[in-house]
């Protein structure tokens, strides 16, 4: 499905893992395995049809967010993720977009604001480059 939607497979799996530990179930909040808050998938057991639809919804949701961001910014700040094109910078920007930016801001370079979304759970020295070691 990632190939058919020209979206990085590893990113699809990473978001699924981040949002529901790659669980094959419907979370109690009804937002589905990718935690898309604008959809209600119900709760409990998941069928293959609902699961595939949730993946397609993720692609559509992600691409719409990327397109909205790209329309609002100079080309130098665009996110360019495809099935075969994945850069560290674009992954970090996408992480912030997927989780929502402060005050809904979608203009400009979001890299300084987005590091916390990408590296959350890691010690800050990992992503700031500030080693606590002497």
C-alpha positions in Angstrom: 0.0 0.0 0.0 2.9 2.3 0.7 4.2 1.8 -2.8 0.8 2.4 -4.4 0.5 5.6 -2.4 4.1 6.7 -3.0 4.8 6.9 0.7 7.7 5.6 2.7 6.9 2.1 4.1 9.2 2.5 7.1 7.4 5.7 8.0 4.0 4.1 7.8 5.1 1.3 10.1 6.9 3.8 12.5 3.7 5.9 12.8 1.6 2.7 13.4 4.1 1.6 16.1 4.1 5.1 17.7 0.4 5.4 17.8 -0.7 1.8 18.7 2.4 -0.4 19.1 1.6 -2.0 15.7 -1.5 -3.4 17.3 -4.1 -5.2 15.2 -7.1 -3.9 17.2 -9.2 -0.8 17.4 -8.1 1.4 20.3 -10.7 2.4 23.0 -10.9 6.0 21.8 -12.2 5.0 18.4 -9.5 6.8 16.4 -8.0 3.7 14.8 -4.5 2.3 14.7 -3.0 5.6 13.4 -4.9 7.7 15.9 -6.6 10.0 13.3 -8.8 12.1 15.5 -11.2 13.1 12.7 -12.3 9.5 12.1 -14.4 7.1 14.3 -13.4 3.5 13.6 -15.2 2.1 16.6 -13.5 -0.1 19.2 -12.6 -3.8 19.8 -11.7 -6.2 17.1 -10.5 -5.0 13.8 -11.3 -6.6 10.4 -8.9 -6.7 7.5 -11.2 -4.3 5.6 -11.2 -1.7 8.4 -7.4 -2.1 8.9 -6.7 -1.5 5.2 -9.1 1.5 5.2 -7.2 2.9 8.3 -3.9 2.6 6.4 -5.4 4.4 3.3 -6.9 7.0 5.6 -3.4 7.5 7.1 -1.9 8.1 3.7 -4.6 10.5 2.7 -4.4 12.4 6.1 -0.6 12.5 5.9 -0.5 13.7 2.3 -3.1 16.4 3.0 -1.1 17.7 5.9 2.1 17.7 3.8 0.3 19.5 0.9 -1.2 22.1 3.2 2.2 22.8 4.7 4.0 22.9 1.3 1.3 25.4 -0.1 2.0 27.7 2.8 5.8 27.7 2.5 8.7 28.6 0.3 10.1 25.6 -1.6 13.2 25.5 0.7 10.9 24.5 3.6 8.9 21.9 1.7 8.5 18.3 2.8 9.4 15.9 0.0 8.6 12.4 1.2 8.0 9.6 -1.3 8.3 5.9 -1.4 12.0 6.2 -2.5 12.9 9.6 -1.1 13.2 9.8 2.6 15.5 12.4 4.3 16.1 12.9 7.9 15.0 16.6 7.7 11.7 15.6 6.0 11.0 12.9 8.6 11.5 15.4 11.5 9.2 18.0 9.8 6.6 15.3 9.2 6.7 14.2 12.8 5.8 17.7 13.9 3.0 18.0 11.3 1.5 14.7 12.2 1.4 15.5 15.9 0.4 19.1 15.4 2.4 22.3 15.7 2.3 24.9 18.4 -0.6 27.2 17.8 -1.4 25.5 14.5 1.5 27.3 12.9 2.3 25.8 9.5 4.6 28.5 8.1 8.4 28.6 8.0 11.1 26.2 9.0 9.5 23.9 11.7 12.7 22.0 12.4 13.6 23.7 15.7 10.1 23.0 17.0 9.8 19.5 15.7 12.8 17.7 17.3 10.8 16.9 20.4 8.3 14.9 18.4 10.8 12.9 16.5 13.1 12.1 19.4 10.6 12.0 22.3 11.6 9.2 24.6 15.3 9.6 24.0 17.7 11.4 26.3 18.0 15.1 25.1 21.7 14.7 24.5 20.9 12.3 21.7 19.1 14.9 19.6 20.6 18.2 20.7 24.2 17.1 20.4 24.9 18.3 23.9 26.7 15.5 25.6 26.6 15.4 29.4 29.8 13.4 29.4 33.0 15.1 30.2 
